Amino acid sequence: MWGIAGVILIGLLAGAYLMRSHFTAGTNVQPAGATSGVATGRRTVAVWGFKNLSAKPEQNWLSGALAEMLTAEVSAGDKLKTIEAETVTRTKNEMAIPDTESMSAESLSRIYQRLGSNLVVLGSYLDVGGQTRVDVRVQDTAKGETVATLSASEPDAKLLDLVKELGAQLREKCGAGTITGEEAAAVRAAHPETVDAARLYAEGIAKLRTFDNLGARELLAQAVQAEPANALAHLALARALAELGYDAKAEEEAKKAYDLSRNFSRKESLLIEANYRVATRAWDRAVELYKSLWTFYPDELEYGLRLADAQVSAGQGQNAIGTVNSMRQLPAPLRNDPRIDLAEAESQASLANFRQAATAAQTAEKKAGKLGERFLTAQALLEQCHDLRELGQFADAKSKGEQAEATFREAGDFRSEAGSLTCLATVAAAQGETANARTMYEKALALARQIGAQSDIAGALINLGTLLGNAGEIEESDKRYREALQVAQAAGDNSDAMFAEINLAANLMTQGELGAARTQFESSVKRAEALGDQARALEARLNLGMIATLQGRLEEARTNLEEVLQKTHQLGLKSDEAACLAALGDVALAEGDLPLAGKRYQDSLAIRMQLGEKSGIASTQMAQAALALEQNHAEKAESLARQALQEFKEEKLADQEAAAHDVLAQALLSQRKTEEAAAEIAAARALVVKDPSASISLAITEARVLAAKGSTPEALQKLQAISLRAREAGLIPYQLQARLATGQIQMENGEAGRARSGLEQLSKDAKQSGYKLVASKVDALLAAKPVK
């Protein structure tokens, strides 16, 4: 039965929460990076920005506002392809080319290499005496020369008329011609109606792009208040709220944007609805929408990238790889965009193909580095940190994570920096460096609090709770989980709230409060399924299977765990699959099917070794040691137990260390090394053991050692108390083990008559519960000749 104890001690607490990017409600869900243009019939235009010629810093917002609105004007009618304003802004920052009136041929060539843009629109503006004048220059990136100039002037209050006039001239100069009245109306619907609303929106967007989500939320909330019918303002506010972890509020704003977008162009309407579906995690619909956009606009790489991202979120990793392959068939230079490689990495990782994922992420890193894309390079490095960690290549994972963390820190992207620290902390935890892991999780928490990212605050608290729980500090672990639950609930973050509840239930289970844990896990399954979170639902069901095993419902446990195993395998949830295999091994062992138990444990060990989960490996080794004891291979059991013990000592996991001492004592006792077994019991007793299943099993072994040393009355008295304690705790296998030990000691002490009635009842109870291993041992005792 020690396999059960091992899985309970190690497998219950869900794996560390990884702070990756959450839902982004803006129009650029994928990482802003090198968006390549293609020669597919449409010319590509990048609106670079405009230089403020006045000495009025308060007019700086006009550069961003003009760029946003002119991008929309140029793209009207779909005859020209435009680079998203956010992508252009990030490229400007990374290339260190500010707003300017004109560019050199060298700079234009560099922009083409980065953005693939055929034309660049730039210029200047001047606000004097209430009149705004804008001068625009169109430059050809291939020729390195100016191909058109234009200008317009309007009173400040007529900014939108000025943009309309410039838009018409730009479309003509760029070869797009005129647009229909319907197309013009769609463009007008997307623009703010007043100058004040335009300013607030532009300033809010600028804050978003410098990772100041708190400042962005404030400005965009004012923009929405100034103009409640502005769909794009609601959409941008939804993004700011999502970045801060206010999921419920973000969904509300995304819904408003969707409802207000009916008069937009078909393309913009589809994009806004897709963002809304992502916000509500309606992944199948999001996939459908992005697939439509990708079909209608095959030269828009953004749509292919978003489709792949939605497919990964929908659990369609294989389909996402198909989308990646489609993007690779596009003409050059589009097919060489490093974000395609990053999308492949994320798709492969979703299928647990971590080696392929790491290779693709490395390719993305190299391509992005060659283009000077620092931010995209950092994202590729962070992806490698995750993938290499899963492969157990901890030194390489650490190196990549540290490089990513440094880049994000320099860029002022504290949220991504916190994500990098989280990956590094998880690597440290997997290596048994608990103190180091805790320090980095706490740094990530401090950064999350600094930027006000509620979901990341909850995530960091969950990480700390898991680390503390694995170290046996259950009270401190519970505090972190409860705080995370409070933060998540206040922010409307149902996913993290559920995660915290699942881990609180895991702590209840570790403390032996099986009834309360079962109730919580059952509730978590329902909530996870309602949210479409298959991974969390499976983790809760996995723990329910373990509880069923402990409560004497083996058939129910087996059926449930086999379903979970199938699903975890399909979804590529390797860590959960390994835990489920170990749990099924425990069931097989309890049912007396030793060959099946051995196969389950070996399969679990293989996955955990592939993932580099050191404590998980040690847990499985303990289960294998228990199996070896049942197969009368005491020396093998001793060796396995010693290996596990060493790992648990290094990681300072008290409950697990005590459990390993226990299994080792059983192995030594089987070899009649009574004094050595007693020493292992003493070592375990010196530890603070909080898991009741571990302490009960340890007490049973201690009683056996006492009997072997001749203290039979004391041993029997101890076993009687243990049996009662196990029954009260609802720990059926341990109660059966205590009763079995009692009968064995009595039989060995020549008290066959006294033992027989208890053993006969034990045989019935074990068979009724499906614990055939115990029943077979009891029947063997009853069939043996009495000791004289």
Secondary structure, 3 states (H helix, E strand, C coil): CHHHHHHHHHHCCCCCCCCCCCCCCCCCCCCCCCCCCCCCCCEEEEEEEEEECCCCHHHCHHHHHHHHHHHHHHHHHHCEEECCHHHHHHHHHHHCCCCCCCCCHHHHHHHHHHHCCCEEEEEEEEEECCEEEEEEEEEECCCCEEEEEEEEEEEHHHHHHHHHHHHHHHHHHCCCCCCCHHHHHHHHHHCCCCHHHHHHHHHHHHHHHCCCHHHHHHHHHHHHHHCCCCHHHHHHHHHHHHHCCCHHHHHHHHHHHHHCCCCCCHHHHHHHHHHHHHHCCCHHHHHHHHHHHHHHCCCCHHHHHHHHHHHHHCCCHHHHHHHHHHHCCCCCCHHHCHHHHHHHHHHHHHCCCHHHHHHHHHHHHHHHHHHCCHHHHHHHHHHHHHHHHHCCCHHHHHHHHHHHHHHHHHHCCHHHHHHHHHHHHHHHHHCCCHHHHHHHHHHHHHHHHHHCCHHHHHHHHHHHHHHHHHCCCHHHHHHHHHHHHHHHHHHCCHHHHHHHHHHHHHHHHHCCCHHHHHHHHHHHHHHHHHHCCHHHHHHHHHHHHHHHHHCCCHHHHHHHHHHHHHHHHHHCCHHHHHHHHHHHHHHHHHCCCHHHHHHHHHHHHHHHHHHCCHHHHHHHHHHHHHHHHHCCCHHHHHHHHHHHHHHHHHHCCHHHHHHHHHHHHHHHHHCCCHHHHHHHHHHHHCCCCCCHHHHHHHHHHHHHHHHHCCCHHHHHHHHHHHHHHHHHHCCHHHHHHHHHHHHHHHHHCCCHHHHHHHHHHHHHHHHHHCCHHHHHHHHHHHHCCCCC
